[in-house]
Amino acid sequence: MNIKIPKSIQLILKLLITVAAIYFVLRRIDLQQVVETFRQSRLALILLALVFFILSKLVSAIRCNRYFRSTGIKLSQIFNMKLYLLGMFYNLFLPGGIGGDGYKIYFLRKRFEIKTRNIFWAVLLDRVIGVLVIFCLAVLLIYFTEIQGIWKNLLWTLIPLSVVSAWFIYRRFFPIFSGIFLRTGLQSLFVQFLQILSALFILLSFGLSQDFTAYLFVFLISSIVAVLPLTIGGVGSREFTFLLGAQWLGLDINLSVALSFLFYLLTAFTSFWGIIYSLNPRFLGKSYLI
């Protein structure tokens, strides 16, 4: 028997987890020190971090459109980027299935005679390919950290295993998307390269001069956790992961959480511009086809 949890209960649970995660983090950091880290950060480097983050989202939008086109939805890149930004706005502020991904599915289903399940899988697999690449990069970075263990010598095998498994799943269950697996994988690699640069410039703005690899490893792990629908807008889950990761690797907890907070602020700042299309849908434009 399938037990379906009402959306109102899901929302309450997410809200409780969000509040609990934030409370847990705030109890274990020196908030004054985090604020001081922000105050002494170099604005020019933060602006560079913002530029690389925005570039990563532009590439993400192009990747997402490739999935749409595989279903038969031929959006122009300009319109797709507007829709992607609107989705980012909803993902940031709306919880549960009413978020940005749900809105994009609803929007496209109304305008195209395409099966809802195909649009759903396009949106979901766009996220999956991104998480796959993040996972592979995180595994690689482990070899440049001081993490020890017998298992470390075999961990690299997870990279080809996960890629081949994903490729098989695409071919077997999602044949309409199998032709773009490699290309979207490479685009995802570029996306993460840009986001790693964004995180790196944030660390440089804080004056960090060592242990970059360890911080970036935790950053990648937190990116995977933030994708999981555990909290509202991913708030709290990334910070919680940074806190635990910093404790595990012996990193500066306050600096780690400061990186998480600032990266979230860059995300929020960029996503907020989607409000333009939320308040004035006509700005999306009437011409959305290629």
KABELGI-V359413 format. One record per pair of residues at least 6 apart in sequence whose C-alpha atoms are under 8 Angstrom apart, sorted by the first residue. I is the first residue (numbers start at 1). J is the second residue. If there is no record, write none. Layout:
I:J / I:J
This chain:
7:96 / 10:96 / 11:95 / 11:96 / 14:230 / 14:231 / 14:232 / 15:231 / 15:232 / 17:230 / 17:231 / 18:230 / 18:231 / 18:232 / 18:235 / 18:236 / 18:237 / 19:236 / 21:236 / 21:237 / 21:239 / 21:240 / 22:235 / 22:236 / 22:239 / 22:240 / 24:240 / 25:239 / 25:240 / 25:243 / 29:253 / 29:254 / 30:254 / 31:254 / 33:254 / 34:254 / 34:255 / 34:257 / 34:258 / 37:206 / 37:255 / 37:258 / 38:206 / 38:258 / 40:206 / 41:205 / 41:206 / 41:207 / 42:205 / 42:206 / 43:205 / 44:205 / 45:201 / 45:202 / 45:204 / 45:205 / 46:201 / 46:202 / 46:205 / 48:198 / 48:201 / 49:197 / 49:198 / 49:199 / 49:200 / 49:201 / 49:202 / 50:198 / 50:266 / 51:198 / 52:194 / 52:195 / 52:197 / 52:198 / 53:194 / 53:195 / 53:198 / 53:266 / 53:267 / 54:270 / 55:194 / 56:190 / 56:191 / 56:192 / 56:194 / 56:195 / 57:191 / 58:81 / 59:187 / 59:190 / 59:191 / 60:187 / 60:188 / 60:191 / 61:80 / 61:81 / 61:84 / 62:77 / 62:80 / 62:81 / 63:126 / 63:184 / 63:187 / 63:188 / 64:122 / 64:123 / 64:126 / 65:75 / 65:77 / 65:80 / 66:180 / 66:184 / 67:122 / 67:123 / 67:126 / 67:177 / 67:180 / 68:74 / 68:75 / 68:119 / 68:122 / 68:123 / 69:75 / 70:176 / 70:177 / 71:114 / 71:118 / 71:119 / 71:122 / 71:176 / 72:114 / 73:112 / 73:114 / 74:289 / 74:290 / 75:288 / 75:289 / 75:290 / 76:288 / 76:289 / 76:290 / 77:290 / 79:284 / 79:285 / 79:287 / 79:288 / 80:288 / 82:274 / 82:277 / 82:284 / 83:104 / 83:284 / 85:271 / 85:273 / 85:274 / 86:100 / 86:271 / 86:273 / 86:274 / 86:275 / 86:277 / 86:278 / 87:99 / 87:100 / 87:101 / 87:103 / 87:104 / 87:274 / 88:100 / 88:271 / 88:272 / 88:274 / 89:100 / 89:271 / 89:272 / 89:273 / 89:274 / 89:275 / 90:98 / 90:99 / 90:100 / 90:103 / 91:99 / 91:100 / 91:101 / 91:233 / 92:99 / 92:232 / 92:233 / 92:234 / 92:268 / 92:271 / 93:99 / 93:232 / 93:233 / 94:100 / 94:232 / 94:233 / 95:232 / 95:233 / 96:229 / 96:232 / 101:123 / 105:116 / 105:119 / 105:120 / 105:123 / 108:119 / 109:115 / 109:116 / 109:119 / 122:177 / 129:184 / 129:185 / 129:188 / 130:185 / 130:188 / 130:189 / 131:224 / 132:162 / 132:163 / 133:185 / 133:188 / 133:189 / 133:192 / 134:189 / 134:192 / 134:220 / 134:221 / 134:223 / 134:224 / 135:220 / 135:221 / 135:224 / 136:158 / 136:159 / 137:220 / 138:217 / 138:220 / 138:221 / 139:155 / 139:156 / 139:158 / 139:159 / 140:156 / 141:213 / 141:214 / 141:217 / 142:214 / 142:217 / 143:152 / 144:213 / 144:214 / 145:213 / 145:214 / 146:249 / 147:249 / 167:178 / 167:181 / 170:177 / 170:178 / 170:181 / 171:177 / 171:178 / 196:216 / 199:216 / 199:219 / 199:259 / 199:263 / 200:212 / 200:216 / 202:259 / 202:262 / 202:263 / 203:212 / 203:259 / 206:255 / 214:249 / 214:251 / 215:246 / 215:251 / 215:256 / 218:241 / 218:242 / 218:245 / 218:246 / 219:242 / 219:260 / 221:241 / 222:237 / 222:238 / 222:239 / 222:241 / 222:242 / 223:238 / 225:237 / 225:238 / 225:241 / 226:234 / 226:235 / 226:237 / 226:238 / 227:234 / 228:234 / 230:237 / 231:237 / 238:260 / 239:257 / 239:260 / 239:261 / 242:253 / 242:256 / 242:257 / 242:260 / 243:253 / 243:256 / 243:257 / 245:251 / 246:252 / 246:253 / 246:256 / 247:253 / 276:283 / 277:283 / 277:284
